[in-house]
Amino acid sequence: MLLGKVFRLQEGIYRYIFETLTNISTEKNENNGFVEFINYVENNQKLKDYLVSNDINYSQPNTLVLAKILSYFKDNGKL
């Protein structure tokens, strides 16, 4: 139970940092899914290439995807 709460807290922190840095929502749109998030990744070719080269499916902003994106930001001076 506690581990689940820690996991959700971690994901919430990653979402907050990503949204603060990019001004892009990680919320699911009822009609279009995670369209804003996906569009952000697909319009940033270097980020997209980084995720694809690491076998990361960026169809939704889960903890793994957000951690990789924040790692990319750190490595590229955005964080």
MODELLER restraints for C-alpha pairs under 7 A, 6 or more apart:
rsr = mdl.restraints
at = mdl.atoms
rsr.add(forms.Gaussian(group=physical.xy_distance, feature=features.Distance(at['CA:11:A'], at['CA:63:A']), mean=5.11, stdev=0.5))
rsr.add(forms.Gaussian(group=physical.xy_distance, feature=features.Distance(at['CA:14:A'], at['CA:66:A']), mean=6.07, stdev=0.5))
rsr.add(forms.Gaussian(group=physical.xy_distance, feature=features.Distance(at['CA:14:A'], at['CA:67:A']), mean=6.80, stdev=0.5))
rsr.add(forms.Gaussian(group=physical.xy_distance, feature=features.Distance(at['CA:15:A'], at['CA:26:A']), mean=6.65, stdev=0.5))
rsr.add(forms.Gaussian(group=physical.xy_distance, feature=features.Distance(at['CA:19:A'], at['CA:25:A']), mean=5.88, stdev=0.5))
rsr.add(forms.Gaussian(group=physical.xy_distance, feature=features.Distance(at['CA:24:A'], at['CA:36:A']), mean=6.67, stdev=0.5))
rsr.add(forms.Gaussian(group=physical.xy_distance, feature=features.Distance(at['CA:24:A'], at['CA:37:A']), mean=6.46, stdev=0.5))
rsr.add(forms.Gaussian(group=physical.xy_distance, feature=features.Distance(at['CA:25:A'], at['CA:36:A']), mean=6.52, stdev=0.5))
rsr.add(forms.Gaussian(group=physical.xy_distance, feature=features.Distance(at['CA:25:A'], at['CA:37:A']), mean=6.43, stdev=0.5))
rsr.add(forms.Gaussian(group=physical.xy_distance, feature=features.Distance(at['CA:26:A'], at['CA:34:A']), mean=6.79, stdev=0.5))
rsr.add(forms.Gaussian(group=physical.xy_distance, feature=features.Distance(at['CA:26:A'], at['CA:37:A']), mean=5.84, stdev=0.5))
rsr.add(forms.Gaussian(group=physical.xy_distance, feature=features.Distance(at['CA:26:A'], at['CA:61:A']), mean=6.16, stdev=0.5))
rsr.add(forms.Gaussian(group=physical.xy_distance, feature=features.Distance(at['CA:27:A'], at['CA:34:A']), mean=6.61, stdev=0.5))
rsr.add(forms.Gaussian(group=physical.xy_distance, feature=features.Distance(at['CA:28:A'], at['CA:34:A']), mean=4.82, stdev=0.5))
rsr.add(forms.Gaussian(group=physical.xy_distance, feature=features.Distance(at['CA:34:A'], at['CA:60:A']), mean=6.10, stdev=0.5))
rsr.add(forms.Gaussian(group=physical.xy_distance, feature=features.Distance(at['CA:38:A'], at['CA:58:A']), mean=6.90, stdev=0.5))
rsr.add(forms.Gaussian(group=physical.xy_distance, feature=features.Distance(at['CA:38:A'], at['CA:59:A']), mean=6.29, stdev=0.5))
rsr.add(forms.Gaussian(group=physical.xy_distance, feature=features.Distance(at['CA:41:A'], at['CA:47:A']), mean=6.44, stdev=0.5))
rsr.add(forms.Gaussian(group=physical.xy_distance, feature=features.Distance(at['CA:41:A'], at['CA:48:A']), mean=5.61, stdev=0.5))
rsr.add(forms.Gaussian(group=physical.xy_distance, feature=features.Distance(at['CA:42:A'], at['CA:48:A']), mean=5.98, stdev=0.5))
rsr.add(forms.Gaussian(group=physical.xy_distance, feature=features.Distance(at['CA:56:A'], at['CA:65:A']), mean=6.56, stdev=0.5))
rsr.add(forms.Gaussian(group=physical.xy_distance, feature=features.Distance(at['CA:58:A'], at['CA:65:A']), mean=6.13, stdev=0.5))
rsr.add(forms.Gaussian(group=physical.xy_distance, feature=features.Distance(at['CA:73:A'], at['CA:79:A']), mean=5.44, stdev=0.5))
